């Protein structure tokens, strides 16, 4: 049970960090040498839960739900993210994926259309899913690096709290 609680805490931190970072970094982040700079944004779904329960208690969908007062109020009221749908763009390829729950399950992923035809299309699909997985790993790697640094408690967490309260996200 303790491991599940820690996973849930880290996943909630990651999802909140993603949302915060899309606004702080204007939707662009460098994932390092292998992936380079990508664009990412909060897409059309946010699901919140209370800290004591895993079931979603508030789900916001539609165009730009992350910009609504209700979404920010849910965070300010102590709710944590359970699901977050994000969009990602690398080069000319766009992906959409919902990250869900304490294990950050990748649900309802949408990958670019197949460029090949016939039997070759399966290789495109495999490549796109592998690339999507690499992008999520890259984002988690950046988050993990920040989360385990001293900067997390001195700069990033206070900036996130100010952002949740409606202030500026200056780091």
C-alpha positions in Angstrom: 0.0 0.0 0.0 2.8 2.4 0.8 4.4 1.9 -2.7 1.0 2.6 -4.3 0.7 5.8 -2.3 4.2 6.9 -3.3 3.5 6.1 -7.0 0.2 8.0 -6.8 2.0 11.0 -5.3 4.8 11.0 -7.9 2.3 10.6 -10.8 0.2 13.5 -9.5 3.3 15.6 -9.2 4.3 14.7 -12.7 0.9 15.5 -14.2 0.7 18.8 -12.4 4.3 19.6 -13.4 3.4 18.8 -17.1 0.5 21.3 -16.9 2.6 23.9 -15.1 5.4 23.5 -17.6 3.2 23.9 -20.6 2.4 27.3 -19.3 5.8 28.2 -17.9 7.8 27.1 -21.0 5.1 28.3 -23.5 4.6 24.7 -24.6 8.1 23.9 -25.6 10.8 21.9 -23.9 14.2 20.4 -24.7 14.3 16.7 -24.1 18.0 16.4 -24.7 20.2 15.2 -27.5 18.3 12.2 -28.7 14.9 13.9 -29.0 15.6 17.6 -29.1 13.0 20.3 -28.6 9.3 19.3 -28.6 6.1 21.2 -28.3 3.5 20.0 -25.9 0.2 21.2 -24.4 -2.7 20.1 -22.2 -5.3 18.8 -24.5 -9.1 18.2 -24.0 -9.3 16.3 -20.7 -8.4 16.8 -17.1 -9.6 14.5 -14.3 -9.2 15.3 -10.7 -9.5 13.1 -7.6 -9.4 13.8 -3.9 -6.1 12.9 -2.2 -7.7 10.1 -0.3 -9.5 8.4 -3.2 -8.4 7.2 -6.7 -11.8 7.7 -8.4 -12.2 10.8 -10.4 -14.5 13.3 -8.8 -14.2 16.1 -11.3 -13.7 15.7 -15.1 -13.2 18.6 -17.4 -13.3 18.2 -21.1 -13.7 20.3 -24.2 -11.5 22.9 -25.7 -8.7 24.2 -23.4 -10.0 22.9 -20.1 -6.7 23.7 -18.4 -7.4 27.5 -18.9 -10.7 27.4 -17.0 -11.1 28.8 -13.5 -12.7 25.5 -12.5 -9.6 23.6 -13.3 -7.3 25.9 -11.3 -9.9 26.0 -8.5 -9.8 22.2 -8.3 -6.0 22.3 -7.8 -6.3 25.2 -5.3 -9.0 23.2 -3.4 -6.6 20.3 -2.8 -7.7 18.0 -5.6 -4.9 16.3 -7.5 -4.7 15.2 -11.2 -5.6 11.6 -11.9 -5.8 11.9 -15.8 -4.3 14.4 -18.1 -4.5 14.4 -21.9 -1.5 16.0 -23.6 -0.6 16.7 -27.1 2.9 16.5 -28.3 4.6 17.6 -31.5 8.1 16.6 -32.7 9.1 17.7 -36.2 5.9 17.5 -38.2 4.4 14.6 -36.2 1.6 15.2 -33.6 0.5 12.8 -30.9 -2.2 12.9 -28.3 -2.2 10.6 -25.2 -4.0 10.4 -21.9 -1.8 9.7 -19.0 -3.8 7.9 -16.3 -3.5 6.8 -12.7 -0.5 6.1 -10.4 1.3 4.1 -13.1 0.8 6.7 -15.7 -1.0 4.3 -18.1 -1.0 5.6 -21.6 -4.7 5.5 -22.6 -6.4 6.6 -25.8 -3.3 7.4 -27.7 -3.5 9.0 -31.1 -0.5 8.7 -33.4 0.2 10.3 -36.8 -1.5 8.7 -39.9 0.5 5.9 -41.5 2.7 7.1 -44.3 3.2 3.7 -45.9 0.5 1.5 -47.4 -0.2 -2.2 -47.3 2.0 -4.4 -45.1 4.5 -1.6 -44.5 2.0 0.5 -42.5 2.5 -1.7 -39.5 6.1 -0.6 -39.3 5.0 3.1 -39.3 2.5 2.4 -36.5 5.2 0.6 -34.5 7.6 3.5 -35.0 5.0 6.1 -34.0 4.1 4.2 -30.8 7.8 3.8 -29.9 8.4 7.5 -30.5 5.4 8.5 -28.4 6.7 6.3 -25.6 10.2 7.9 -25.9 8.6 11.4 -25.7 6.8 10.5 -22.5 10.0 9.0 -21.1 11.9 12.1 -22.0 9.3 14.3 -20.2 9.5 12.1 -17.2 13.3 12.2 -17.3 13.2 16.0 -17.2 10.6 15.9 -14.4 12.6 13.3 -12.4 15.8 15.4 -12.7 14.0 18.5 -11.4 12.0 16.6 -8.8 15.2 15.1 -7.2 17.2 18.3 -7.3 17.5 20.9 -4.6 15.9 23.4 -7.0 12.5 21.5 -6.6 11.9 22.6 -3.0 13.6 26.0 -3.3 12.3 27.2 -6.7 10.0 24.9 -8.7 7.5 23.9 -6.0 7.0 27.5 -4.7 6.5 28.6 -8.3 4.0 25.8 -8.9 2.1 26.8 -5.7 2.0 30.4 -6.8 0.8 29.3 -10.2 -2.0 27.2 -8.6 -3.1 30.3 -6.6 -3.2 32.3 -9.8 0.1 34.1 -9.5 2.9 34.2 -12.0 5.1 31.1 -12.5 8.5 32.7 -12.3 11.5 30.5 -11.7 
